[in-house]
């Protein structure tokens, strides 16, 4: 009983700190939480739906606070709302396509592909500090396609590609991170519903504890975004993307 309570506390802090990083920089939640849950002895069938639900919840709630704190304009019909809706809805299609393709590709090839895209995106974001980019729906489309394919291929890689892609498409740093959170919440929720439709059981005590972790993280991350300088945020996002991409390369090796 004591061990179980200790594990629940550990899972709370895992979701909280991973949520802070992900919701403040637009990437890293699924990449960190899922492997750690597997290391703790939980099966993928237990871990994945919980990660999907908490990712969706955190993205939705943080989007509310980001709008309230004026990190982004999510009013009806705004450009940010349209980008998030497009990325979320098109991302569902891309994820399904990616999942279909993944059945025919070796996992090592997938890791190499994801790592290459994420590292390149991170490098371009850091380099873009010296380059002025104008907004482009064409770029948004391309990066959303790559990000959603990553999500379907391996279950990760959407956040790094979409966040960096938004910045490279002419969207400011704070809006880019906020848009990623809202769009991924749509995709993750559909993924969670799909698990339920397939009859997969959910560990509700763990779901509740980890949901509480991301709920606490959501307003704090919105405040961090509000206070952080845009250029510094771009550097952090680029470096985190490079780290995640290199970590994916290590799996390939």
C-alpha positions, 0 to 999 in steps of 0.5 A: 500500500505504501509503495502504491502511494509512493508510486502515485506521488512519483507519477504526479510529479512526473506529469507535473514537471513534464507538463511544465516543460511541454506546455512552456516549450511546446514539446517533451511530454509524451517523449518523457512520460511514456518511457518512464512509465514503461521503466516503472513497470507499466505496460504500453496499454496502460501508459499510452491512453493515460499519456494521451488523455493527460496530454489532451487535458493539459493542452486544453487547459493551458490554452485557456490560460494562454488566452487569458494571459494574452500569450495568444489570441484564441478568439473565434476566427482569429488566425491562431484559432484557425491554425490550431483547428487546421493543425488539429483536424488535419493532424488526425488524418496525418496520424492515421496515415502515419500509423498505416505507413508504420506497419511496413517500416522497421522501427530503426528507420522510423527513429532515424527519420524522426530524429533527423526531422526534429534535429533539423527543425531545432537547428533552423529555429535557432538560426532563424533568430537572424532571419525575418520570416513572413507568415505562410499557410503553405509552410503551416501545411507542410510542418503539420503534415510532417508532425502528424505523420510523426505522431502516427508513425511513432506516437511522438514528434508532433510537438517539436515539429509543429512548434518549431514549424510555426516559428519558421512559418512566421508565427511568434514564439508565444503563439507557436507554443500555445497553438501547438498545445491546443492542436495536440489536445485535439489529436490526443483526445481522439487517440484516447477515444480510439483506445476506449472504442477498441475496448482498452481498459484505463487505470483510473487512479493513475489517470486521476493523479496524472491529470491533477499534475498537468492541471497544476502545471497548466496555469504555471506554464502559461505564466512562464510563457508570459514572462519569458522573452521571445528570443530566449524562448526560441533558443530554448525551443530549438535546443530542446528539439535538438536534444529530443532529436539526438535522443531519438538517434541514440535509440537508432544506434 
